[in-house]
Amino acid sequence: MRPHLDRRTWLGAALALAAAPRAGGAQGRRVARIAFVSWFAPSETGQIEPLREGLRALGWVEGRTLELDVRFTEGDAERTRRAIADALARPVDVLVVRATNVAHLAKEATATTPIVMLVSDPLATGLVKSLARPEGNLTGLSLQGPDLAGKRLEYLSAMMPGLRTVGFLGASNDPNVSTFVRETQAAADRMGVELKVRLVPGVRAFGEADVAALAAERVQALLVQPIFTGQHARIVELAMQRRIAVISNYAVFAQAGGLLAYGPDDAASTRRAAWFVHRLLNGAKPGDLPVEQPSRFTLAINVTTAKALGLSVPAGLMTSADLVVE
């Protein structure tokens, strides 16, 4: 015989049930484990903050409902493999990867753990078969790095009338490098600018000999593949010693003394990655989440560097700049 429950007991039970966390929400599940693995240098730890912000905005609280394991591997493939293997062994619920090299290594390591990627061109490098339906266990953002080569050269030409020769610095071990070279070459050809391509075997391999070789070819500016983020301050310093302007995708290059940068809003893209993580943690399949392309872009100009090189910034370009470094 079941015990009799009076009205007060029933009411208390109903209130307790209403107050209980819901199973599908961020507060009602076990602690989610996320790993963030970046190809860039440890100095770029600021890259993780927009992801944290995005996750907090979606209700995930680090230390309560979320564990976040962060690794920066500084362009070292073996260190990257170990970081991915460690994350998968824990295991993690979602793996967030920054840069194409990391995405390929993660794809090789697991076909089941959901992967959110922040990469230049996942279609061209074979990470996904389609942006609309990526299939498999990868989704995330395509940052369109190579596609913007023409725009960067246009901005450079506006600041350097009579631009004749430009160098391109790429990493030969990066799957995107051929796309970057092809798109930059096409843009240079359209503008009647000669392009000198300099490929080095890794992001830490660029040195004084490379700058000397570029200077001997009389390059006026150096377009740097964004995979060198984390080495940007050293590259800018070496180039400026030869009065070679540095241009790249991300604002950190301009902030370090490069002439200008134009590319996707890095913080906005990383913050958006949190939405993918949130969806995956709530049961979505990565193959059903279309790979997104950025909607916000940042133009950064360093006027101090422009003056040092004897250049002036056109008024229209200055007005268009999202960030002016003085």
HUNOR-V155417 format. One record per residue. RES is the residue in one small letter. PSI is psi as a letter, one per 40 degrees, with the letter a starting at -180 (999 if undefined). OMEGA is omega in radians with two decimals (999 if undefined). D_CENTER is the distance of its C-alpha to the mean C-alpha in Angstrom with 1 decimal. Layout:
[[RES PSI OMEGA D_CENTER] [RES PSI OMEGA D_CENTER]]
This chain:
[[m h -3.11 64.1] [r i 3.13 60.9] [p i 3.12 61.1] [h h 3.11 61.6] [l h 3.14 58.7] [d i -3.05 59.8] [r d -3.12 58.1] [r d 3.13 56.5] [t d 3.11 55.0] [w d -3.13 53.6] [l d 3.12 52.1] [g d 3.13 50.4] [a d -3.14 48.9] [a d 3.13 47.6] [l d 3.12 46.0] [a d 3.12 44.4] [l d 3.14 42.9] [a d -3.10 41.6] [a e -3.09 39.9] [a i 3.11 38.3] [p i -3.14 34.5] [r i -3.01 33.7] [a d -3.07 32.5] [g e -3.05 29.6] [g i -3.10 28.1] [a d -3.09 25.7] [q e -3.02 28.8] [g e -3.11 31.0] [r i 3.04 29.2] [r i 3.13 28.9] [v h 3.13 26.1] [a i 3.12 22.8] [r h 3.14 20.9] [i h 3.01 17.1] [a h 3.09 15.3] [f h -3.12 11.8] [v h -3.10 11.2] [s i 3.10 8.6] [w e -3.02 9.6] [f i -3.06 9.4] [a i 3.11 12.6] [p d 3.11 14.2] [s e -3.09 14.5] [e f -3.11 10.9] [t d 3.09 12.2] [g e 3.13 11.6] [q d -3.06 8.0] [i d -3.03 10.2] [e d 3.11 12.6] [p d 3.08 11.3] [l d 3.10 11.3] [r d 3.13 14.7] [e d -3.13 15.8] [g d 3.13 15.0] [l d 3.09 16.9] [r d -3.13 19.7] [a d -3.14 20.2] [l e 3.02 20.7] [g e -3.14 23.3] [w h -3.06 21.8] [v h -3.12 23.2] [e h -3.09 21.9] [g e 3.11 25.0] [r d 3.13 27.0] [t e -3.04 25.3] [l h 2.93 22.0] [e h -3.11 21.2] [l h 3.14 17.7] [d h -3.02 17.4] [v h 3.12 14.6] [r h 2.99 14.2] [f h -2.95 12.6] [t e 3.00 14.1] [e f 3.05 13.9] [g e -3.12 13.8] [d h -3.05 16.9] [a d -3.12 17.4] [e d 3.09 20.3] [r d 3.11 18.8] [t d 3.10 15.9] [r d -3.13 18.7] [r d 3.14 20.6] [a d 3.12 17.9] [i d 3.14 17.5] [a d 3.11 21.3] [d d -3.13 21.9] [a d -3.11 19.8] [l d -3.13 21.6] [a e -3.04 24.9] [r d -0.06 24.8] [p i 3.06 23.9] [v i 3.11 20.9] [d d 3.13 20.8] [v i 3.08 17.1] [l h 3.10 14.5] [v h -3.05 10.8] [v i -3.11 8.8] [r h 3.11 5.5] [a i -3.02 6.2] [t d 3.13 9.3] [n d -3.12 11.8] [v d -3.13 11.3] [a d 3.12 11.5] [h d 3.12 14.7] [l d 3.10 16.1] [a d 3.12 15.7] [k d 3.09 17.3] [e d -3.02 20.1] [a d -3.09 20.7] [t i 3.04 21.2] [a e -3.06 22.2] [t d -3.14 22.9] [t h 3.12 20.4] [p h -3.12 17.9] [i h 3.01 14.3] [v h -3.04 11.4] [m i 2.96 8.5] [l g -2.99 4.9] [v i -3.07 6.0] [s d -3.04 7.6] [d g -3.07 11.1] [p d 3.14 12.3] [l d -3.09 15.7] [a d -3.10 16.4] [t e 3.01 15.6] [g e 3.11 17.6] [l d 3.10 15.5] [v i 3.12 17.1] [k d -3.09 20.4] [s i 3.06 19.7] [l d -3.10 17.1] [a d 3.11 19.9] [r g -3.04 21.1] [p d -3.09 18.7] [e a 3.09 21.4] [g a -3.06 21.2] [n e 3.12 19.0] [l i 2.97 15.5] [t a 3.13 13.9] [g b -3.02 10.8] [l h 3.00 8.7] [s h -2.97 8.9] [l e 2.98 7.0] [q f -3.11 10.3] [g d -3.09 9.6] [p d -3.05 13.1] [d d -3.04 14.9] [l e -3.10 14.7] [a d -3.12 16.5] [g d -3.13 19.8] [k d 3.12 18.9] [r d 3.12 17.7] [l d 3.09 21.0] [e d 3.12 23.0] [y d 3.13 21.9] [l d -3.14 22.7] [s d 3.11 26.0] [a d -3.14 26.9] [m e 3.14 26.8] [m g 3.11 28.4] [p h -3.11 31.4] [g f 3.13 32.7] [l h -3.06 29.4] [r d -3.01 30.5] [t h -3.13 28.3] [v i 3.06 24.6] [g i 3.03 22.9] [f h 3.10 19.7] [l h 3.13 18.1] [g i 3.10 16.3] [a h -3.06 16.1] [s e 3.14 18.7] [n e 3.14 17.4] [d h -3.10 14.1] [p d -3.11 14.8] [n e -2.92 13.2] [v d -3.12 15.4] [s d 3.11 18.4] [t d 3.10 16.7] [f d -3.13 15.4] [v d -3.10 18.9] [r d -3.11 20.6] [e d 3.13 19.0] [t d 3.10 19.4] [q d 3.13 22.9] [a d 3.13 23.8] [a d 3.13 22.9] [a d 3.13 24.8] [d d 3.13 27.8] [r d -3.07 28.0] [m e -3.14 28.2] [g f -3.14 30.6] [v h 3.10 28.4] [e h -3.12 28.6] [l h 3.08 25.5] [k h -3.07 25.6] [v h 3.09 23.1] [r h 3.12 22.5] [l h 3.08 20.9] [v i -2.99 20.7] [p e 3.13 20.5] [g i -3.02 17.5] [v d -3.14 15.2] [r e -3.01 18.2] [a e -3.11 20.8] [f h -3.11 20.8] [g a -3.06 24.0] [e d -3.14 27.0] [a d 3.12 28.5] [d d 3.11 25.5] [v d 3.13 25.9] [a d 3.13 29.6] [a d 3.10 29.3] [l d 3.11 27.2] [a d 3.12 29.7] [a d 3.09 32.5] [e e 3.04 31.2] [r f 3.05 31.2] [v i -3.14 27.6] [q d -3.14 27.2] [a i -3.11 23.5] [l h 3.04 20.6] [l h -3.03 17.5] [v h 3.07 14.8] [q h -3.02 12.2] [p e 3.10 8.7] [i e 3.13 8.9] [f e 3.03 11.5] [t h -3.03 9.5] [g d 3.03 11.8] [q e -2.98 14.7] [h d -3.09 14.5] [a d -3.13 17.6] [r d 3.12 19.7] [i d 3.12 18.9] [v d -3.13 19.8] [e d -3.13 22.9] [l d -3.12 24.2] [a d -3.11 23.7] [m d 3.04 25.4] [q d 3.11 28.3] [r e -3.12 29.0] [r f 3.06 28.3] [i h 3.14 25.4] [a i 3.13 22.9] [v h 3.13 19.2] [i i 3.07 16.8] [s a -3.05 13.1] [n d -2.92 10.1] [y i -3.04 9.2] [a d -3.12 12.1] [v d 3.10 12.3] [f d 3.10 13.9] [a d 3.13 16.5] [q d 3.13 17.0] [a e 3.12 17.8] [g e 3.02 20.4] [g i -3.08 18.8] [l d 3.14 20.6] [l i 3.07 17.9] [a i 3.07 14.3] [y h 3.13 13.5] [g a 3.13 10.4] [p i 3.03 8.8] [d h -3.00 9.3] [d d -3.12 6.1] [a d -3.14 8.6] [a d 3.13 10.0] [s d -3.13 7.3] [t d 3.09 6.9] [r d 3.13 10.7] [r d 3.11 11.3] [a d 3.11 10.1] [a d 3.12 13.1] [w d 3.11 15.3] [f d 3.11 14.7] [v d -3.13 15.5] [h d -3.14 18.5] [r d -3.12 19.8] [l d 3.12 19.6] [l d 3.12 21.4] [n f 2.95 24.0] [g e 3.12 24.8] [a i 3.08 22.8] [k h -3.09 22.2] [p d -3.12 18.7] [g e 3.13 20.5] [d e -3.14 21.8] [l h -3.11 18.6] [p i 3.03 17.5] [v h -3.09 14.0] [e i 3.05 13.0] [q i -3.04 11.9] [p i 3.10 10.9] [s e 3.14 14.1] [r h -3.11 13.3] [f i -3.08 12.7] [t h 3.00 13.4] [l h 3.13 16.0] [a h -3.13 16.7] [i h 3.09 19.9] [n h -3.08 21.6] [v d 3.09 25.3] [t d 3.09 26.5] [t d 3.11 25.1] [a d 3.12 26.5] [k d 3.14 29.9] [a d 3.14 29.8] [l e 3.13 29.4] [g f -3.11 32.1] [l i 3.03 30.0] [s i -3.14 30.3] [v h 3.11 27.8] [p i -3.09 29.3] [a d -3.13 30.0] [g d 3.13 28.3] [l d 3.11 25.0] [m d 3.13 25.4] [t d -3.11 26.0] [s e -3.04 22.9] [a h 3.03 20.6] [d d -3.13 18.5] [l h 3.08 18.5] [v h -3.14 21.4] [v h -3.11 21.6] [e 999 999 25.2]]
